[in-house]
Amino acid sequence: MATIAAPAKSMKELVFEWEGKDKNGKVVRGEMRAGGEAVVSASLRRQGILITKVKKRRLSGGRSIKQKDIALFTRQLSTMMRAGVPLIQSFDIVARGSTNAKMTRLLNEIRSDVETGTSLSGAFRKHPLHFDALYCNLVEAGEAGGILEALLDRLAVYQEKTLAIKNKIKSALMYPVAVLVVAFIVLSVIMIFVVPAFKDVFSSFGADLPAPTLFVIGMSEFFVKYWWVIFGFLGGGTYFFLQSWKRSEKMQATMDRLLLRVPVFGSLVNKSAVARWTRTLSTMFAAGVPLVEALDSVGGAAGNAVFREATEQIQKDVSTGAALTTSMQTTGVFPTMVLQMCAIGEESGSLDHMLGKAAEFYEDEIDEAVKGLSSLMEPFIIVILGVLIGGIVVSMYLPIFKLGAVV
């Protein structure tokens, strides 16, 4: 049995493009997934096609698959299924239209699994790197309830909203980070090339230099002598920090707690986590997923360790019979408005609707916070750059001013 299983796996990895002539002599072309050219040739001969060319299509290249690609795929699949296009044909259309070779290979593998009788949710679960538990659970609920089209549409909306929140936060952070990086580069150029030129000029004065000028010259000498250490330390330190943040759960939990306490930025991170938490639970609950089971996916979707730990505690309380609102209040991480809306939703039997309204409110709050943060950061950054660059310029011209006063 083991010798048969190996080729089956290779069949999923290879796509062949073929060209030939049918029984009427008409040129036909197509693609086929198979374990080798011989399999393709045998299959086409059985169909009465005279093969003229078979070649393997290389799909290993291309950019990596990102959340944006999955969100776009979900929206396309939802649209085509609502239009009445069969599932297998929908996958084929989306795969052919993708400009990312890796995404095309992923969709072809899922299509092959579905063609052999695997459920759609089961095919997605084979690729946990791209389709998380929340995604698979919603698809499974849609298949079980016969409302796959509606669930895919709801899932597409959820992903688009979540992606929009991430992009807004990235845009809010991009401007100050970019300006500070440029400022460091400019400062390095001044220290390594400009200040030494002034130093040569000042050495011909034969007079004592002011303390600020001596300090800047000392910093410049350090930069010139150890520039490779400075750049290596900053580059290596940044890479090590980011990798630790990405791979270490303890580091992630520590940083998530710190981010919530950072002035100005902390409020934005908190609103983002609340919006994603309420949006996720609203989507899961509206799909008919039981509350305790839905909470499995909600904590991780919030993107913050504080909310993940709070969700685990909520899940334990709810599984023992406690009300959702009471459990949320006990954690102390949810705003009063969210608690009140959850309480109203539980009493009226419209929890998914009220959670959706809370998510919309905090998504609007994020929009306003990003706009306000951009306006606040501009003068702050200008002051920092003015002090740094202006201080260096003044320090370099102080000896010239003193010389002018003596003359």
C-alpha positions in Angstrom: 0.0 0.0 0.0 2.9 2.4 0.7 4.2 2.1 -2.8 0.8 3.2 -4.1 0.4 6.1 -1.7 3.6 7.8 -2.9 2.5 8.5 -6.5 -0.8 9.7 -5.2 0.9 12.5 -3.4 3.0 13.4 -6.4 -0.1 13.7 -8.5 -1.2 16.6 -6.4 2.1 18.3 -7.0 2.4 18.3 -10.8 0.4 20.1 -13.4 0.9 19.3 -17.1 0.0 21.5 -20.1 -0.8 19.5 -23.1 -1.5 20.1 -26.8 -2.9 17.7 -29.4 -5.6 17.0 -32.0 -9.0 15.4 -31.5 -10.7 12.9 -33.8 -11.7 15.6 -36.2 -8.2 16.9 -36.5 -8.9 20.1 -34.5 -6.1 21.4 -32.3 -7.0 21.2 -28.6 -5.1 22.3 -25.5 -5.6 21.9 -21.8 -4.1 21.1 -18.4 -4.1 17.9 -16.4 -2.9 17.0 -12.9 -1.0 13.8 -12.9 2.1 11.9 -11.6 4.0 12.1 -14.9 3.9 12.6 -18.6 3.1 8.9 -19.2 -0.1 9.2 -17.2 -1.1 12.3 -19.1 -0.5 10.6 -22.5 -2.4 7.4 -21.5 -5.4 9.4 -20.2 -5.6 11.6 -23.4 -5.2 8.6 -25.7 -8.2 7.0 -24.0 -10.1 10.1 -24.9 -9.1 9.8 -28.6 -6.7 12.7 -28.6 -3.4 12.6 -30.6 -0.8 14.2 -28.4 1.7 16.6 -30.0 3.2 18.2 -26.8 3.2 17.7 -23.1 5.2 19.8 -20.6 5.2 20.3 -16.9 4.1 23.7 -15.6 6.3 25.0 -12.8 4.2 26.5 -10.0 6.8 26.7 -7.3 7.6 30.3 -8.0 5.6 33.4 -7.3 5.1 35.5 -4.2 3.9 34.1 -0.9 0.2 33.8 -0.2 -1.0 36.6 2.0 -4.3 37.3 3.8 -5.3 39.6 1.0 -5.1 36.7 -1.5 -7.3 34.6 0.7 -9.8 37.4 1.2 -10.0 38.0 -2.6 -10.4 34.3 -3.2 -13.3 34.1 -0.7 -15.1 37.0 -2.3 -14.7 35.6 -5.8 -15.9 32.1 -4.7 -18.9 33.6 -2.9 -19.8 35.7 -5.9 -19.6 32.8 -8.4 -21.5 30.4 -6.1 -24.3 33.0 -5.6 -24.5 33.3 -9.4 -25.1 29.5 -9.6 -21.6 28.4 -10.9 -20.8 24.9 -9.6 -18.1 24.6 -6.9 -15.5 22.8 -9.0 -15.9 25.1 -11.9 -15.7 28.1 -9.5 -12.4 26.8 -8.2 -11.1 26.3 -11.8 -12.1 29.9 -12.8 -10.5 31.5 -9.7 -7.3 29.4 -10.1 -6.9 30.4 -13.8 -7.5 34.0 -13.0 -4.9 34.2 -10.2 -1.7 36.0 -10.9 0.1 34.2 -8.0 1.5 30.8 -9.0 1.5 29.6 -5.4 -2.2 30.6 -5.0 -3.0 28.7 -8.2 -1.3 25.6 -6.9 -3.1 25.8 -3.6 -6.5 26.2 -5.3 -5.8 23.3 -7.7 -4.9 21.1 -4.7 -8.1 22.0 -2.9 -10.1 21.4 -6.1 -8.5 18.0 -6.5 -9.5 17.0 -3.0 -13.1 18.1 -3.4 -13.3 16.2 -6.7 -12.2 13.0 -4.9 -15.1 13.4 -2.4 -13.5 15.4 0.4 -15.8 18.1 1.9 -14.8 21.7 1.2 -14.1 22.3 4.9 -12.0 19.2 5.0 -10.0 20.3 2.0 -9.4 23.7 3.6 -8.2 22.0 6.9 -5.3 20.4 5.0 -3.9 23.9 4.6 -3.9 25.4 8.2 -1.3 28.0 7.2 -3.8 29.7 4.9 -7.2 28.7 6.3 -7.4 29.0 10.1 -9.9 27.2 12.4 -12.4 30.1 12.2 -12.5 29.9 8.4 -12.9 26.1 8.3 -15.6 26.1 11.1 -17.7 28.6 9.2 -17.4 26.7 5.9 -18.3 23.5 7.7 -21.3 25.2 9.3 -22.4 26.4 5.8 -22.1 22.9 4.3 -24.0 21.4 7.2 -26.8 23.9 7.0 -27.0 24.1 3.2 -26.2 27.8 3.2 -22.6 27.7 2.0 -23.1 30.7 -0.4 -24.4 32.9 2.5 -21.6 31.8 4.8 -18.9 32.5 2.2 -20.3 36.0 1.7 -20.3 36.6 5.5 -16.8 35.2 5.7 -15.6 37.5 2.8 -17.1 40.5 4.6 -15.4 39.5 7.9 -12.0 39.1 6.2 -12.3 42.4 4.3 -13.2 44.2 7.5 -10.3 42.6 9.4 -7.8 43.3 6.6 -9.0 46.9 6.5 -8.3 47.3 10.3 -4.8 45.9 9.9 -4.1 48.2 6.9 -5.2 51.3 8.9 -3.0 50.5 11.8 -0.1 49.8 9.5 -0.6 53.1 7.7 -0.7 54.9 11.1 2.6 53.4 12.0 4.3 53.7 8.6 4.7 57.5 8.5 6.6 57.9 11.8 8.7 54.9 11.2 9.6 56.0 7.7 10.5 59.5 8.9 12.6 58.3 11.8 14.5 55.9 9.4 15.2 58.7 7.0 16.3 61.0 9.9 18.8 58.3 11.1 20.2 58.0 7.6 20.6 61.8 7.3 22.1 62.0 10.8 24.6 59.2 9.9 25.6 61.1 6.7 26.2 64.3 8.7 28.2 62.5 11.3 30.4 60.5 8.9 31.0 63.0 6.1 30.0 66.6 7.1 31.2 67.0 10.6 34.8 65.7 9.8 35.0 68.4 7.1 34.1 71.0 9.7 36.7 69.4 12.1 39.5 70.0 9.6 38.4 73.6 9.3 38.3 74.1 13.0 41.8 72.6 13.5 43.3 75.6 11.7 41.7 78.1 14.1 44.1 77.2 16.9 41.4 78.1 19.5 39.4 76.2 22.1 36.1 74.9 20.7 32.8 75.2 22.6 31.5 72.2 24.6 28.6 71.5 22.2 31.0 71.4 19.2 33.4 69.1 21.0 30.5 66.8 21.9 29.3 66.6 18.3 32.9 66.1 17.0 33.3 63.2 19.5 30.1 61.6 18.3 31.3 62.0 14.7 34.6 60.3 15.5 32.7 57.4 17.1 30.5 57.1 14.1 33.5 57.2 11.7 35.4 54.6 13.7 32.6 52.2 14.6 29.9 52.8 11.9 29.9 49.1 11.1 29.2 48.2 14.7 26.4 50.8 14.9 24.7 49.6 11.7 25.3 45.9 12.5 23.9 46.3 16.0 20.8 48.2 14.9 20.2 45.9 12.0 20.9 42.6 13.9 19.1 43.8 17.0 16.0 44.8 15.0 16.0 41.4 13.1 16.5 39.4 16.3 13.7 41.4 18.1 11.2 40.9 15.3 12.0 37.2 15.0 11.7 36.8 18.8 8.4 38.6 18.7 7.2 36.4 15.8 8.3 33.0 17.2 8.2 33.3 21.0 4.8 33.1 22.6 6.2 34.6 25.8 7.6 37.5 23.9 4.3 38.0 22.0 2.4 38.1 25.3 4.8 40.6 26.8 4.7 42.9 23.8 0.9 42.6 23.5 0.6 43.8 27.1 3.1 46.6 26.6 1.4 47.8 23.4 -1.9 48.3 25.2 -0.2 50.6 27.7 1.7 52.7 25.2 0.4 56.3 25.2 -1.7 57.2 22.1 -0.9 54.0 20.3 -2.2 51.8 23.1 -5.7 53.2 22.6 -5.6 52.4 18.9 -4.4 48.8 19.5 -7.1 48.3 22.1 -9.9 49.5 19.8 -8.5 47.3 17.0 -8.6 44.2 19.3 -12.1 44.9 20.5 -13.3 45.5 16.9 -11.8 42.2 15.7 -13.1 40.3 18.8 -16.7 41.5 18.4 -16.6 41.1 14.6 -15.4 37.5 14.9 -17.9 36.4 17.5 -20.7 38.1 15.6 -19.8 36.2 12.4 -19.4 32.9 14.2 -22.6 33.2 16.2 -24.7 34.3 13.1 -23.4 31.2 11.3 -25.0 29.0 13.9 -21.8 27.9 15.6 -22.5 27.2 19.3 -21.1 29.9 21.6 -18.6 27.8 23.5 -17.2 26.4 20.2 -17.2 29.9 18.6 -15.0 31.2 21.5 -12.3 28.8 20.4 -11.6 30.9 17.3 -12.4 34.3 18.7 -9.5 34.7 21.1 -6.8 34.1 18.5 -8.6 36.3 16.0 -8.4 39.3 18.3 -4.6 39.4 17.6 -3.7 40.2 21.2 -2.6 37.9 24.0 -4.5 39.8 26.7 -7.8 39.2 24.8 -6.9 35.6 24.0 -6.4 34.9 27.7 -9.6 36.7 28.6 -11.5 34.7 26.0 -10.2 31.4 27.4 -11.5 32.5 30.8 -14.8 33.5 29.3 -15.1 30.1 27.6 -14.6 28.3 30.8 -17.2 30.4 32.6 -19.8 30.1 29.8 -19.3 26.3 29.6 -20.3 26.1 33.3 -23.5 28.1 32.7 -22.4 31.7 33.3 -23.8 34.5 31.1 -21.6 35.9 28.4 -21.8 39.5 29.6 -21.0 38.5 33.2 -18.0 36.5 32.1 -16.8 39.4 29.9 -17.1 41.9 32.7 -15.1 39.7 35.0 -12.1 39.8 32.7 -11.9 43.6 32.9 -10.6 44.1 29.4 -13.9 45.0 27.5 -15.3 48.6 27.3 -18.6 49.4 29.1 -20.3 50.0 25.8 -19.5 46.5 24.5 -20.7 45.0 27.7 -24.0 46.9 27.6 -24.6 45.9 23.9 -23.9 42.2 24.7 -26.3 42.4 27.6 -29.0 43.8 25.4 -28.2 41.2 22.7 -28.5 38.3 25.2 -31.8 39.6 26.6 -33.4 40.2 23.1 -31.9 37.1 21.4 -30.0 39.2 18.9 -26.5 38.8 20.2 -24.9 38.5 16.7 -26.6 41.8 15.6 -25.5 43.7 18.7 -22.0 42.4 18.4 -21.9 43.5 14.8 -23.1 47.0 15.8 -20.3 47.2 18.4 -17.8 46.1 15.8 -19.0 48.8 13.4 -18.7 51.4 16.1 -15.1 50.5 17.0 -14.1 50.3 13.3 -15.3 53.9 12.9 -13.4 54.8 16.0 -10.3 53.3 14.5 -10.8 55.5 11.4 -11.0 58.6 13.6 -8.1 57.5 15.7 -5.8 57.0 12.7 -6.7 60.5 11.4 -6.0 62.1 14.7 -2.8 60.1 15.2 -1.5 61.3 11.8 -2.2 64.9 12.7 -0.6 64.5 16.2 2.5 62.8 15.0 3.5 65.4 12.3 4.4 68.3 14.7 5.9 65.8 17.2 8.3 64.4 14.6 9.1 67.9 13.3 10.1 68.9 16.8 12.4 65.9 17.2 14.0 66.4 13.8 14.4 70.1 14.5 16.2 69.5 17.8 18.5 66.8 16.4 19.5 68.4 13.1 19.2 72.0 14.3 21.4 71.1 17.4 24.1 69.7 15.2 24.1 72.7 12.8 24.2 75.2 15.6 27.1 73.3 17.3 29.1 73.3 14.1 28.6 77.0 13.6 29.3 78.1 17.2 33.1 78.4 16.6 32.5 80.4 13.5 30.2 82.8 15.4 32.8 83.2 18.2 35.5 83.9 15.6 33.3 86.5 14.0 32.7 88.2 17.4 36.5 88.3 18.0 37.2 89.8 14.6 
